[in-house]
């Protein structure tokens, strides 16, 4: 059986989260799912905030158990209310799809690792690559340095033309790093700043420079996982 990678790879949980979920290690996607199962089962999603209908469902009223997990709270009316976006973060695959231009560009929603396999087999379009380059603030020359394809070849492609499976897989792996990084740092700018600075845990290389191989991508994802769970190298 193939070893799980990326978002599907189990990560070691911090003690408070491990106690809450009853597991020492879980994939990131499963952590999000279990938290939301708990929130929904206990009806902790607020119906409104400050009486404004447009805020319905946008806040979580934390109970005592959740307070041990989430620290960024704001006190209102003697209740600890969490910003919905910070709790949910956005489902990992949804964020990845947005970085590549969304369903309109991909012609498919991404909800699982299998969807990524299907997309790589079908091929990622140049249009999706352009969206990824824009997100990373990369020129096409810089993007080509991370991919097994030349800049000249990319330039010859029309926006709707599909790359082969090998190139498509590398594009999806880079997008996976971008999705996870922006979630961990809660900011595209902070994530890109981290990506472009030498990292002691990565042999003083910049995380961005390692994205030209699957091994490098896995190393960067592992490092992001350590940062996410408070383990700094």
Secondary structure, 3 states (H helix, E strand, C coil): CCCCCHHHCEEECCHHHHHHHCCCEEEHHHHHHHHHHHHHHCCCECCCECCEHHHCCCEEECCHHHHCCCCCCEEECCEEEEEHHHHHCCCHHHHHHHHCCHHHHHCCCCCCHHHHHHHHHHCCEHHHHHHHHHHCCCCHHHHHCCCCCCHHHHHHCCCCCECCHHHHHHHHHHHHHHHHHHHHHCCHHHHHHHHCCEEHHHCCEEHHHHCCCHHHHHHHHHHHHHHHCCCCC
